Amino acid sequence: MTGAVAGSATAVRGDTEAGSRRASGGRRHRLSVGPWLRLVSPLVLLIAWQVLSTNGVIPASKLSPPTQVWAAARELWGTGELQAALGVSLQRVGIGLTLGVVLAVALGLLVGFFRIADLAIDPPLQMLRTVPFLGLIPLFVVWFGIGEEPKVYMVALGVLFPLYLNLVSGIHGVDAKLIEAGRSVGLGRIGLARTVILPGAMPSALTGFRLSLGVAWLSLIVAEQINADAGLGYLVMNARTYFRNDIIVLGLVIYALLGLFSDSIVRGLEAWLLRWRVSR
């Protein structure tokens, strides 16, 4: 009898280990193939765009074909204008994103953990969140002038709300049973926050960060319309003056690629930070 039980246990353990190896191998396969599969649909769209432009379905006067856009990119790269514009825009997004994330995390933690902060801080933020973004441009110009400050602050404001809302939602949405379990093993407020609540809120917070990063690029497009004399937005506005459709499309494509690249970075960060979750 004992031998049979031991044999059964060994068989179960062997099956479990084999299942774990298969699951691990499947995850590795998905991780190696996944990033390449994400490139398929953009490439299909690019090819379709070129084919339709070549056949005259999409007039070049309305939307420049990829070959013309690539030629414009080489032209601007050769003169150094593209590198300069890209550097300025990246700097604006970097500073605005940092300010927005710091403010969102600080406010989110206060509102998430303290009832009095929820009552005092959340209502004004909810009111501000509903104000049309473009409607704030005149006020930002009056408050901060027409230099770099209004552009950076508009990016920071755009970044603030998605991360703040998702962080607060994640903190409030932690399973009460987990909190009770933490208390039953003697965890205090700080211990609960560090080992139960914040890890539980992490998936929601990372989703908010991904959304904030996307909004950062949208905010930059709006912000660079404020008397800009450098940056991708300035490049696009200047091209509009001279009817350079190819440069306008190039600017939009660069915005889109930057958004895709930054989102991929956050997806990788999310996969690493949440590696404790069960992969399906």
C-alpha atoms as one frame of an Amber mdcrd trajectory, in Angstrom:
protein
   0.000   0.000   0.000   2.767   2.402   0.970   4.598   1.654  -2.260   1.462
   2.345  -4.282   0.920   5.688  -2.549   4.560   6.651  -3.074   4.299   5.650
  -6.710   1.155   7.725  -7.147   2.792  10.719  -5.496   5.823  10.370  -7.759
   3.583  10.144 -10.822   1.605  13.206  -9.787   4.812  15.139  -9.113   6.179
  14.079 -12.482   2.994  15.148 -14.251   3.076  18.495 -12.401   6.698  19.139
 -13.333   6.004  18.182 -16.936   3.001  20.490 -16.996   5.108  23.302 -15.537
   7.777  22.756 -18.190   5.166  22.807 -20.944   3.601  25.979 -19.533   7.023
  27.610 -19.175   7.935  26.615 -22.722   4.624  27.976 -23.980   5.214  31.304
 -22.221   8.721  31.564 -23.670   7.356  30.830 -27.134   4.684  33.513 -26.767
   7.252  36.021 -25.496   9.563  35.349 -28.462   6.844  35.432 -31.118   4.519
  38.071 -29.642   6.567  41.231 -30.392   6.996  40.192 -34.044   3.299  39.496
 -34.471   2.544  43.029 -33.270   4.451  44.348 -36.297   2.316  42.481 -38.829
  -0.729  44.781 -38.874   1.323  48.019 -39.195   3.268  46.473 -42.084   0.044
  45.393 -43.783  -1.347  48.923 -43.434   1.893  50.382 -44.814   1.839  48.107
 -47.858  -1.853  48.802 -48.486  -1.206  52.545 -48.183   1.579  52.387 -50.793
  -0.426  50.200 -53.187  -3.497  52.441 -53.001  -1.355  55.538 -53.521   0.470
  54.007 -56.493  -2.845  53.081 -58.135  -4.231  56.568 -57.606  -6.957  55.500
 -55.183  -5.429  57.837 -52.592  -4.273  61.056 -54.313  -0.801  62.212 -53.316
  -2.179  65.738 -52.904  -4.407  64.457 -50.102  -2.100  61.914 -48.471   1.517
  61.489 -49.485   2.549  57.867 -50.165   5.111  56.174 -47.901   7.873  56.618
 -50.472   7.420  60.409 -50.441   7.233  60.452 -46.648  10.470  58.465 -46.478
  12.100  60.890 -48.901  10.991  63.808 -46.690  12.442  62.053 -43.647  15.800
  61.631 -45.399  15.739  65.268 -46.476  15.060  66.585 -42.972  17.541  64.174
 -41.434  20.204  65.368 -43.817  19.668  68.991 -42.809  19.505  68.104 -39.096
  16.016  69.568 -38.671  14.411  66.243 -37.803  16.895  65.387 -35.058  16.557
  68.846 -33.515  12.747  68.756 -33.577  12.653  65.230 -32.160  15.025  66.144
 -29.338  12.927  69.149 -28.290   9.683  67.149 -28.311  11.213  64.276 -26.348
  12.474  66.727 -23.753   9.020  68.287 -23.361   7.358  64.901 -22.997  10.018
  63.666 -20.571   9.674  66.635 -18.224   5.876  66.760 -18.474   5.566  62.998
 -17.971   7.780  63.113 -14.877   5.798  65.975 -13.327   2.471  64.336 -14.131
   3.475  60.924 -12.768   4.859  62.353  -9.520   1.714  64.421  -8.946  -0.626
  61.556  -9.898   1.103  59.074  -7.579   1.175  61.540  -4.673  -2.489  62.485
  -5.031  -3.534  58.896  -5.767  -1.888  57.558  -2.616  -3.424  60.297  -0.466
  -6.917  59.809  -1.866  -6.597  56.033  -1.907  -5.498  55.654   1.717  -7.106
  58.570   3.549 -10.832  59.257   3.614 -10.388  62.950   4.436  -8.134  63.363
   1.381 -10.744  61.601  -0.748 -13.380  64.098   0.368 -11.126  67.146  -0.010
  -9.040  66.391  -3.127 -11.079  64.134  -5.387 -14.080  66.446  -6.127 -11.956
  69.341  -7.502  -9.924  66.900  -9.593 -13.077  65.332 -11.016 -14.333  68.810
 -11.943 -11.025  69.719 -13.585 -11.003  66.417 -15.466 -14.227  67.327 -17.279
 -12.936  70.692 -18.531 -12.197  70.544 -22.294  -8.454  70.257 -22.754  -8.267
  72.789 -25.583 -10.200  75.278 -23.469  -7.272  75.479 -21.064  -4.818  76.771
 -23.665  -5.739  80.484 -23.253  -5.470  80.203 -19.471  -2.111  78.459 -19.686
  -0.814  81.203 -21.965  -2.014  83.879 -19.508  -0.568  82.047 -16.504   2.734
  80.794 -17.902   3.412  82.861 -21.030   4.330  81.434 -24.422   7.618  79.745
 -23.538   8.261  76.132 -22.611   6.294  76.159 -19.348   2.742  75.956 -20.776
   3.760  73.129 -23.117   5.308  71.076 -20.310   2.422  71.752 -17.922  -0.158
  70.726 -20.515   1.610  67.402 -20.967   1.767  66.987 -17.177  -1.953  67.727
 -16.865  -2.790  65.189 -19.561  -0.666  62.560 -17.814  -2.181  63.229 -14.386
  -5.741  61.954 -14.679  -5.447  58.441 -16.202  -2.771  57.397 -13.709  -4.498
  59.066 -10.748  -7.892  57.490 -11.484  -6.490  54.004 -12.055  -4.260  54.135
  -8.981  -7.147  55.191  -6.718  -9.402  52.576  -8.303  -6.750  49.901  -7.791
  -6.254  50.793  -4.117  -9.988  50.854  -3.420 -10.518  47.643  -5.385  -8.159
  45.396  -3.403 -10.026  42.328  -2.149 -11.205  42.884   1.442 -10.468  39.222
   2.213  -6.791  39.801   1.454  -6.728  42.760   3.818  -8.399  40.693   6.558
  -5.898  37.910   5.959  -3.055  40.401   6.356  -4.509  41.691   9.601  -4.910
  38.143  10.904  -1.143  37.592  10.615  -0.398  40.796  12.483   0.237  43.303
   9.698  -0.268  46.947  10.636  -1.311  49.815   8.343   2.148  50.223   6.832
   2.607  46.478   6.452  -0.791  46.096   4.795  -0.068  48.966   2.420   3.364
  47.613   1.491   2.617  43.907   1.153  -1.087  43.713   0.282  -2.677  46.916
  -0.978   0.046  48.369  -3.206   0.871  45.037  -4.929  -2.863  44.502  -5.433
  -3.232  47.949  -6.961  -0.191  47.537  -9.229  -2.008  46.087 -12.298  -4.521
  48.944 -12.314  -1.771  51.530 -11.771   0.285  50.164 -14.676  -2.776  50.304
 -16.916  -3.181  53.940 -15.902   0.477  54.589 -16.681   0.068  53.123 -20.170
  -2.930  55.366 -20.763  -1.050  58.369 -19.387   1.870  57.732 -21.707  -0.465
  57.712 -24.699  -2.156  60.903 -23.528   1.274  62.506 -23.096   1.865  62.352
 -26.862  -1.643  63.644 -27.596  -1.087  66.506 -25.150   2.227  67.304 -26.811
   0.536  67.689 -30.196  -1.858  70.222 -28.660   0.824  71.938 -26.590   3.163
  72.448 -29.528   0.546  74.615 -31.197   1.250  77.305 -28.559   3.653  79.614
 -30.354   6.192  76.829 -30.844   9.469  77.615 -32.567  10.903  74.096 -32.282
   9.718  70.521 -31.980   7.711  68.119 -34.104   4.584  70.270 -33.776   6.461
  73.281 -35.121   7.776  71.166 -37.991   4.222  70.125 -38.890   2.802  73.651
 -38.590   5.615  75.057 -40.709   5.033  72.364 -43.338   1.355  73.308 -43.474
   2.334  76.866 -44.385   4.292  75.598 -47.392   1.779  72.851 -48.316   4.346
  70.112 -47.592   1.908  67.255 -47.181   4.742  64.742 -46.943   6.296  66.470
 -43.913   2.909  66.751 -42.200   2.350  63.012 -42.612   5.929  62.348 -41.492
   5.313  64.247 -38.253   2.141  62.286 -37.566   3.876  58.990 -38.311   6.685
  59.881 -35.908   4.158  60.720 -33.183   2.501  57.346 -33.776   5.798  55.440
 -33.732   6.892  57.156 -30.535   3.587  56.230 -28.940   3.921  52.603 -30.074
   7.515  52.385 -28.879   6.769  53.867 -25.454   3.739  51.591 -25.051   5.913
  48.572 -25.832   8.348  49.621 -23.124   5.541  49.885 -20.569   4.150  46.501
 -21.647   7.562  44.970 -20.989   7.763  46.731 -17.619   4.275  45.469 -16.799
   5.204  41.892 -17.698   8.302  42.081 -15.469   6.603  43.700 -12.458   3.592
  41.401 -12.652   5.500  38.212 -13.376   3.995  36.726 -10.206   0.620  36.517
 -11.905  -0.446  33.231 -13.491   0.078  33.370 -17.267  -2.642  31.896 -19.439
